[in-house]
Amino acid sequence: MSTLQLDGVSLHYEEAGRGIPVLLLHGLGSSGSDWEWVVPRLANGYRVVVPDARGHGRSGKPPGVYGVPLFSRDIAALCDALGLSRVHVVGLSMGGMMGFQLALDRPDLVRSLVIVNSGPEVVARTLRRKFEFATRRVLLRLLGPKGLAKVLAPRLFPKPEQAALRERVLTGISANDPDAYRRATLGLLGWSVMERLPDLRCPVLVVHSERDYTPLSAKQAYAGLLSDARLHVLTDSGHAAPLDQPGPLTDAVEDFLRAVDGAAPGGALGA
């Protein structure tokens, strides 16, 4: 494990393997531990870098307004400091949003993009979405991270045999600093890069889980705006795919990365 001091924040990150760099970005209220069952396989052929975003995990939690552009600038600064270029970026949920922002703002940095159960905006365009956003704000204010975790855990892992995963979510989200978690949550609401999608030129893999919060049709709609996109569906999976289906997810990611690189992952070393 390592910590890098950037302008205004310390970012914790972990590394494994060597080769073409792969950046794994986690979801809201979580940390790089989202990817612990994916990293060992990817590290067989890639240099895998797994950061904790500002306000999350073991990274710093400085005051101020948080949001996707800021999170992405932090990650870009981390890559620059580590000498990484032409990086494969894999993002779950909030991490997928960061991936979109990063690929659009720093196209020189991003080799390819894998978006897992995420999208290019968090905008309430329907009454249902407005209600969902309002409910999330109220629950967060009244219950805090610990109470919200009790609501989210059964939705993420509804099956009886997923008790250990539910407990993992309860422990992980409850450990969040309440103020940093609130600012991170509010920083996502209203974010959008939807109008910029035609400018995105790198190859994109969109991964959809059968039980994700948003429907397959939503992913199909935004994928249709991209110049080079393919879509993969994970069966028997919810929103937190790296935890409930790490093997099938890693299979899909590796197949995509090999196709992008045009060779087996171990065939090209260096950043």
Residue pairs with C-beta under 8 A, 6 or more apart in sequence:
1 12
1 13
1 14
1 58
2 12
2 13
2 14
2 15
3 10
3 11
3 12
3 13
3 58
3 59
4 10
4 11
4 13
4 78
4 81
4 82
6 74
6 77
6 78
6 81
7 77
8 62
9 54
9 59
9 60
9 62
9 74
10 59
10 60
11 51
11 52
11 53
11 54
11 59
11 60
11 74
11 78
12 32
12 51
12 52
12 57
12 58
12 59
13 32
13 49
13 50
13 51
13 52
13 78
14 32
14 39
14 49
14 50
15 47
15 48
15 49
15 50
16 39
16 40
16 42
16 43
16 47
16 48
16 50
17 42
17 43
17 44
17 45
17 46
17 47
17 48
18 46
18 47
18 269
19 45
19 46
19 47
19 265
19 266
19 268
19 269
19 270
20 46
20 47
20 86
20 88
20 111
20 257
20 261
20 265
20 268
20 269
20 270
20 271
21 46
21 47
21 48
21 49
21 79
21 84
21 85
21 86
21 87
21 88
21 271
22 42
22 46
22 47
22 48
22 49
22 87
22 88
22 89
22 90
22 257
23 49
23 50
23 51
23 75
23 79
23 84
23 87
23 88
23 89
23 90
24 32
24 34
24 35
24 38
24 39
24 42
24 48
24 49
24 50
24 90
24 91
24 95
25 51
25 53
25 75
25 89
25 90
25 91
25 92
25 94
25 95
25 96
25 98
25 99
26 32
26 33
26 34
26 35
26 50
26 52
26 53
26 56
26 57
26 92
26 93
26 94
26 95
27 34
27 92
27 93
27 94
27 95
27 240
28 93
28 94
28 184
28 185
28 188
29 56
29 145
29 172
29 173
29 176
29 181
29 184
29 185
30 56
30 57
30 172
30 173
31 52
31 56
31 57
31 58
31 172
32 50
32 51
32 52
32 57
33 57
33 172
34 92
34 95
34 240
34 242
34 243
35 50
35 92
35 242
37 242
37 243
37 246
38 242
38 246
38 249
38 250
38 253
39 48
39 50
41 250
41 254
42 48
42 250
42 253
42 254
44 265
44 266
45 264
45 265
45 266
46 88
46 257
46 265
47 271
49 78
49 79
49 82
49 84
49 87
51 59
51 75
51 78
52 58
52 59
53 59
53 71
53 74
53 75
53 94
53 95
53 98
53 184
54 60
54 61
54 62
54 66
54 70
54 71
54 74
55 61
55 66
55 177
55 180
55 181
55 183
55 184
56 176
56 180
56 184
61 177
61 179
61 180
64 183
65 183
65 187
66 180
66 183
66 184
66 186
66 187
67 187
67 188
67 191
68 94
68 97
68 98
68 101
68 187
68 188
68 191
69 101
69 105
69 191
70 187
71 94
71 98
71 101
72 98
72 101
72 102
72 105
73 105
75 98
75 102
76 102
76 105
76 106
76 109
79 85
79 87
79 109
83 271
84 109
84 271
85 108
85 109
85 271
86 109
86 110
86 111
86 271
87 109
87 110
87 111
87 271
88 111
88 112
88 113
88 114
88 257
88 260
89 99
89 102
89 103
89 110
89 111
89 112
89 113
89 114
90 99
90 113
90 114
90 116
90 253
91 97
91 98
91 99
91 100
91 113
91 114
91 115
91 116
91 118
92 116
92 117
92 118
92 240
92 241
92 242
93 116
93 117
93 118
93 239
94 118
94 184
94 188
95 116
95 118
96 115
96 116
96 117
96 118
96 119
97 118
97 119
97 120
97 122
97 188
97 191
99 110
99 113
99 114
99 115
99 118
100 113
100 115
100 118
100 120
100 193
100 200
101 193
102 109
102 110
103 110
103 113
103 200
103 202
104 193
104 196
104 199
104 200
107 200
107 201
107 202
110 202
111 202
111 260
112 202
112 203
112 204
112 205
112 256
112 257
112 260
113 200
113 202
113 203
113 204
113 205
114 204
114 205
114 207
114 253
114 256
115 204
115 205
115 206
115 207
116 207
116 241
116 242
116 249
117 207
117 208
117 209
117 212
117 213
117 214
117 239
117 241
119 214
119 218
119 219
119 222
120 192
120 193
120 194
120 196
120 197
120 222
121 191
121 192
121 193
121 194
122 188
122 189
122 190
122 191
122 192
123 129
123 190
123 191
123 192
123 194
124 130
124 132
124 133
124 189
133 189
136 185
137 185
137 186
139 147
139 148
139 151
140 148
140 181
140 182
140 185
141 182
143 150
143 151
144 178
145 173
145 174
145 175
145 176
145 178
145 181
146 170
146 173
146 174
148 173
149 169
149 170
149 172
149 173
149 174
150 170
152 169
152 173
153 166
153 167
153 169
153 170
153 173
154 166
155 213
155 238
155 239
156 165
156 166
156 169
156 238
156 239
156 240
157 165
157 166
157 169
157 238
157 240
157 243
157 244
158 211
158 238
162 244
165 240
165 243
165 244
168 243
169 240
173 181
194 222
194 225
197 222
197 225
197 226
198 225
198 226
198 227
200 226
200 227
201 227
201 228
202 228
203 228
203 229
203 230
203 256
203 259
203 260
204 223
204 226
204 228
204 229
204 230
205 229
205 230
205 231
205 232
205 252
205 253
205 256
206 219
206 222
206 223
206 229
206 230
206 231
206 232
207 231
207 232
207 233
207 234
207 241
207 249
207 252
207 253
208 216
208 219
208 231
208 232
208 233
208 234
209 233
209 234
209 237
209 238
209 239
209 241
209 245
210 233
210 234
210 235
210 236
210 237
210 238
211 237
211 238
211 239
212 237
212 238
212 239
213 239
216 233
219 231
220 231
223 229
223 230
223 231
230 256
232 252
232 256
234 241
234 245
234 248
234 249
234 252
235 248
236 244
236 245
237 244
237 245
237 248
237 249
238 244
241 249
242 249
254 265
257 265
258 264
258 265
261 267
261 268
